Structure formats: C-alpha cells, structure tokens
Amino acid sequence: MPRRSAELDDVLVVTVRKSFWASPEAERFPHRIFARVFYGHSTNLLNSGAVFVQALLTILVRRPRVILLGSVERTVPWFIRVRRLGLLGGARLIVTNQLNLDDGQLALIERNVVYSQAWIDGQRSVARERAVFVPLPVDGVDGDARPRDDGYVFAGGGTERDFPTLIEALRETGIPLRIVTFGPHTLGWDEPLPPNVRIEWAMPLAEFVDRLAGARVVAVPLGAADSDFGQTTLVQALALGKPVVATRSTSVVDYVHDGDEGLLVDAHDAVGFRDAVTQLYRDAELREACARRALERARLSSYAAFAQRIADICRSIDE
C-alpha cells in the first residue's frame, strides 16, 4: 500500500479508471470515483452525467477539502458552475490539462495541472497563476516492453501529426519508416507510398508500444510550433530509451532538449527532419548518449513521480 494515503483522506478524485488512475500508485488517493461507461466513449453525455451526479452525492456525504478532476473533461464546466452556486460545500477544485478556460472559470479553480511549462509561460497572467506544470505520466510501458533495435524509424499517434513532412523527408533515404495512426484522415498522404514506408492503422496499446520498442529512432512530427499534442508518444519513447527527432513545439520542449534526448526541428521542415533523422540513425555514439539522457528524463514521467507531484499539489491547497 502506498505511504501517506491518510494525508489525502480529504481529497476526492473524479476520473476514468485508466492509465495512472488504474495503477497501484494511484491507491495513495483513497477516495476515487470512476466514470462508468454505459454507452460509447467515456466522455459522452450519459457517462459524464452519471459520474457527475455520483460525485455530487459523494461530496454531500464526505465533504472533501479538495476535489481533483482527472480524465472527466466534459464535467469540468459543470463542477465550476456548481461551485459558483456554492454547492460544493467549500471544497477547492483542481482540474487537469484544461487549456481553454476563460477568466471567470479560472477564478473558481485553485489549480490547473498541465503537461507543458512552455504552454504556461505563453498564457495571460490569470491562467499562469492557476497553472502548475507536472510531466505527463508515461502510459503502457512496463516490464513487458523490451527495447530493441529492429532498424526502423517509428512515428505514431494522430492529432496534429505532420506525417507528410516526415514521409517526404525520408522518401529518398532508404531508411525504413513505420507509422501507426488512426486512419487515412490522420495520415494525410494521398500519393503512393515510397517503398521504405509502412503504414498500420489503430491497434491496441500493447501492440503500439511493441512497434515503438523496436525503433532505432522515434520521430514526433507536429503540425505547428504551438501544438499541444504529441506528448503521449514522446514520453513513451523516452521511457524506452529511444532517441527522438521532434518538431520544436510547445508540447515538446519540456521533454526533449535539442542535442540531449534527441534533436528538434522546425515545423514542416522536411530537410531538417531528413538531416536530423539520418544523423541519429547512422551515429551510434550519438544515439547511445541520447538514449541515456532519455531514460533519465523519463524518470520524471513515472507513475510514482506523478503521484508525488499530485499529492503535493493537493496538500498545498489551503483550507
């Protein structure tokens, strides 16, 4: 049993039972309400409404000091409205990765846990005051994921990925490129594929991580310098000790420093991606140095580190 759970007895967590919140490390938070999936996705109206009502009833009975909203994004504005009406019994609100709250909503929360310090630095003062950076916990990489070098470059994910730039970058290099994405709409490539490129569509997490584990280099091409996406694949790569070539973007720069865990390239720069990937792919000494630093960086994204940071934030909220 994780230590010091008694100190968090006045914290109520409302979330989905997945990733960190389904792990043993999350047990240090003794009071958790998990959204049930009655139909479709966990965030649809029925599922969200059910967990919201359950949470309100629990708040009425337990009177928690802090309410922490995890992966229940749809309910966040509902909890804020209820607090505005004075119906949370004085409980303080902590939300997770809410990047579009207005000033009125921000005034009714204590902390907004976000996964990018660079994002915080670019916000208006009221958003900066509420936000706190916590590295995204790595999901799906456990003792069964054995890093190996199968000689290919890997890129995965879907939202805001710039796979066409990466494909174009490696078209004439002969370097094998494997991409796993949701479907043709996220691949964004309509021409015949070069012979060195292999595409696979959505697959279970364990299979996705296995593809990533076999990469020599992991690429994270994003569509813009202010992208908020790509972190999940990024931290998975770091946890497997994979050197990374990524777009220099808001979501990336807190996890990969250029020349340390990998190399950064400007958005849509096919020549830059070609040169960076080729350098890492062919330079074993550089890859090994980046791999060591990737593993060091990944410690900040462990479930244990995430649990400690969230616990510290909860304890920091004054009565």
Secondary structure, DSSP 8 states (H G I E B T S, - for coil): --TTGGGGTTEEEEE-SSGGGGSGGGGGS--EEE---SSSSTTSHHHHHHHHHHHHHHHHHH--SEEEE-S-GGGHHHHHHHHHTT-STT-EEEEES-----HHHHTT-SEEEES-HHHHHTS-HHHHHHEEE------S-STT------SEEEEE--TTB-HHHHHHHHTTT---EEEE-S-HHHH---S---TTEEEE----HHHHHHHHHTEEEEEE-BS-TT----HHHHHHHHHTT--EEEE--TTTTTT--BTTTEEEE-TT-HHHHHHHHHHHHH-HHHHHHHHHHHHHHHGGGSHHHHHHHHHHHHHHS--
